[in-house]
Amino acid sequence: MAVGLLVSAAVLSRVGLWDVMGALTFGGRVMGAVFLAGALVEVAAAVAAADFWGKRRVRYCGPVVVLGVVVAAVTSLMLLVLQWEGGYRRGWLWLWAALALWCCWAGWALTRHKAWRDVPHPRRFALGVALSGVVGAASLAYSSMYSPYVAPPQVPFGATFGKPTLNAAHTSLYVPVRLTFKNDGPASIHVVGTLWSATLWPSAYTAPGTDFGTWETELGDGFDSYRYERFTGSSSVLAAGTITGPGDRLDP
């Protein structure tokens, strides 16, 4: 019983520290503090569990253990549902599932030993448990629904070009290109689509250099202008493709 409560305390403390230190809004940081308070409750429940199955020096050790199991049940079930709904089937899913199964066992054990018998005000205790469940659900709903919408998307793109090389017959020029992009924001995003293309502009080298009339024409048409290069034809697309598939998930 104590081990399960301490594992739940570790989970709540880690989530609470994340929100307290890095939540996007003041409300999120307050909810992080609530999670840290829940972690303290779990630690107190673990100590009370040792007393409840020991000499029972403290009268209310049983109700404290019940409260700790209820907090663990609410948070583990919510985390399990949120991760499953979010499409993650790996990572910490096994931990939430294990905690949920442990809560079932803990509830059976507490029922067997009638740990709630010393509750001084059962109705108030039940109301406190219900309020803790509402607070936990609201916090998780905030984290999963509100934060991604207020977080600005940060997806920097980059393109780097390697050294051009000619083939043996000097008929083809190869230019290696490396395209990179990543999610620098705090929330996961779905990629609608990505497209790359390589466009050829036929040109010829002119030793005397181009004149002001050529510059004026090229810049007026929205093109780049080069001092020793004269464009000799219309552009053509050499190749095009995608980097990722439509709807791919990009995590931070």
Summary of the structure (lengths in Angstrom):
residues: 252
radius of gyration: 31.1
end to end distance: 35.9
largest distance: 100.4
contacts: 673
relative contact order: 0.10
helix: 52%
strand: 15%
